[in-house]
Amino acid sequence: MDGFNDVVLASGNVQSGIDPSVPSAGAAAAEVLLDAQAVLIDRLELVVRARRDGQRASRFRVADGADASRRCLALARLRRDAAARSAAAANRALVEYVGAQDGVLRLEPWRRGATADDPDHLDAAVSLWARAAAEVRDLLCAEGVPSAQVIQPNQYVSHKPFSDEERRVAINPASPYADAARAGYPRLLARLPALAARGVDITSAVDLFDTESRPVYADDCCHLNQLGNDLLARFVAERAAHAATCQGGMPLHEEAGRPAAAADR
């Protein structure tokens, strides 16, 4: 299951000043298993608190229509914006601390010195994903195991008909994920023809909910409710049942989806 993590979390890495090729900045929390210093625990608590605040803000309901107070509507937006800023600040504090330690998790700086607004980091992240997809396919084929991969749906790149209720839950204008999803998903989908020619079986489920009027999203990030999970599970099971057999291929060192000259650059 690919998509959101490969482009959105990679973009989050760059916003935290680290390379999109390393694990998500949030994975820095793994250090707590090896390092129980109070400073680290304090920073982890900040991240947890910020995420809880974000969940509370996403549940803050204000009735639509003429009876809705403009002040209440503004308050709802302010709460969501503040929660997003708090989450970003808490994550940066955690990354800065772990990055300064000599632990097992190395957080490589964003080597090109680009900003999070520069699309270059998304191209790098998608190139890494395409190569990894091809290598996973080759590793499985070496054992005679067919495989299928799926690009997961996300509400910020969706044509789903949202009810007012689901929109309040699933769509956050201040979301720290929305811009990266909108910029990154087209880059992922653009690689599918070249990957298919390479023998990699990847199917897009981005449009899976385009005709589903019932609520399927559980929050304003990327997670699904039970119905959404059930529908996606059926889609994945169908793809797995018809997974491509192992045919064709190219050497692992050739980057999938890009000409060799472009990959070398």
N, C-alpha and C positions, 0 to 999 in steps of 0.2 A: 504494500500500500504506500504510494508515493504522493508527493504534491506539496501539501502545506509545509511540512517540516523542511523540505528540501529548498524552498525559496524563502518562506516567511521567517523561519528561524535563522537561516543564513543571513538575511537582512538584519535581523535582531543582533546577530553577532557583530556585524559591521557598525551598527549604531552604538555598540558597547566597545568599539575600538579593536575588535579581534577578527581574525581571518574567517571567512565563511566556510572554509574547508574543515575546520575543527569542530568538535561536538558543540551542540547548542550551549550558549552561555549559561543557561539554566542547569546544564549538567555539572556546573561547578559545585553544585550542592553535594555531589558525590564525595567531595573532600571531607565532608563531615564524618564519614565512616572512618577516616584515618586521622582526623585532626579535630579534637574536641575543644579547641581554644575558645574562650568566651567571646572573643571578637568575631570569630566566624559564626558562632551560634547567634549572636546578636544580629548579624547581617542576614542570616537565614530567616530569623524571626521577622525582619523587615519585609522580606520577600513574601512570606506567608501572609503577613498582615495586609500587605498591599493587594494580594490576590483575593483575600476575603473581602476587602473593601470594594474591589471591582465587581465581585459577585453580588454584593449587596446593592451596589449602584445599578447593575443590570436588572435587578428585580424591582427597582423603584418604579412604580406604576403611576402614571398620571392619566386620567380619563381624557380622551380626545373629544373634540367638539366645542360648541359654543360655551359650555359651562366650565371648560378647563381654564384655570387661572394662568395667565401668562407668567406670573411669578413662579408658580409651581413648575411649569414647563421649563423655565429658565433654570430653576434649581435642579431639576432632573439632569439637564445637560451639564450643568456645572459639576454635579457629583460624579458623573461619568468621566468628564474631562480630568477632574482632579484625581480620580482613581487611576486613570491611564498614566498620568504623570508620576504618581507615587510608585506604580509598578515599575516604570522605566528607571526611576531614580534608585529604587531598591535593588534592581538587577545590576545596575552599574556599580553600586557600592560593593555588591558581592563579587562581581568580576574583578574589580580593582584589587580587592583584598586577596583573592585566590591567585590572581596573576602575579602578585608580588611574592608569593610563597614558592619554596623549592619543593613542590609536591609532585605527585605522580601525574597530575593533570596539567598539561602545558597549554596555555592559551596564547597562541601565536598572534602577534599584532597584525592588523590588516596591512599586508605588506605593500600594497600599492599606494597607501596614503590617501586613498579616495574617501569621500564622505559617503554617508548612507544614502544621499540623494543621487549619487552617481550610479547609473545602471550597470557599470562595469562589474560590480560585485555580484550582481544577479547572473550575468553571463558566466562568470567564473563558477558560481554555485551550480548552474544548470549543466555546464560542461562536466563538472565533477559527478553530478547525478547521472548523466548519460553514460559516462564511462563506467561507473559503478553498476548501472543496470546491465550493461553488456558483460561485465566481469562476473556478476552473480549468475547470469544465464550460462556463461561458459563453465563456471565451476559446477553447476548442477548438471549440465550436459555431460561433463566428464564422468559423472556417476550414472548417466543414463536417466536422469530425472527431468521430466518436462516442467516448465514453469510458466506462470502468468503473472503479470504485474498490472496494477490498476492505479490510475490517477484519481485521487479522492475528490469528491465535490467540496466546494466551499461557498458560503453564502455571498462572499464579496465578488465572486466571478460566476454568478448564477442568474438565470432568467426565471427562477422559481416565482410563482405567484404568492407573495407573502400576505397573510392577513395582518391586520393592525396589531393583533396580539403577538403574533410571531415576530413581526418586525421590531417590536419593542424589545424582545428577547434577543434576537439574532443580529440586528443591524445597529452598530454603534458608529455614528459619524466621527467620533474621536478615537476609533479603534487604532491601536498601534500596528495592527496586522493588515488592515484593509489595503493600503497603498502597495505594500510588498506583494500581497496576493494578486492584485490586479496587474501589477507589472511583471510578476514572475510566472504566473500560470501560462500566459501566451508563449513564453519562451520554452516552457516544458512541452507544451502541445506541438510547437513547431518542430521539435526533435523527433516526434513519433514516426514520421515516414522514414527517416534515415535509420532509426532503430529497427523498424520493421524489416527494412531491407537487409539489415545486419542479422536478422533472425531473432530479435528480441520481441517477445509477445507482450506488448503494453497496450492496455485499453483505457480510454478516458471515461470516467464516470462523472465528469464535471456537469453534464446535463441530466444526470439521473433524476433529479427532483424537478425538472422544468415543467412537468405537468401535474405535480403533486401539490394539491391545495392544502392538505393537512400539515400541521406543524411538524417539522423534522429536526430542527436545531434546538440545542439545549442551552446555548450561551452565545455571546457575540464574538467568539473566537473561531471555533472550528468543530466543536463537539456536537454530537447528535443525540437526540432523545431515543427512547426505545424503538419507536416506529422507524426513525431514520436509520438506526443501527440494523434493524431487521431488513429493511429494503436494501441497504448496502451489502449486508451479508449474503442475501440471495444473489445479488449481482456478482459478487466475488466468487461465490460457489459455482455459479454458472460458468464463469470464466475459467475457474480451476478445472472444472469438468471437461473443458475443451482446450486445455493448455496445449500450446504448440509443441510438437516434437522437435528434437534437436537436429536441425539441418543447417548447413552453411556455417558461416562464422568467419572471423578474421582474428589475427593475433591480438592478444589482450593489450599490447602496448599502444595500439591504434585507438584513438579516442572516438567513441561512437558518436555519430551524428555530425561530425565536422571533418572537413578535408584535412589531411595530414599537415599541409602547410599552415592552415589556420590554427590548428592545435599547437604547432611548434611556436607560433607567434605568441 
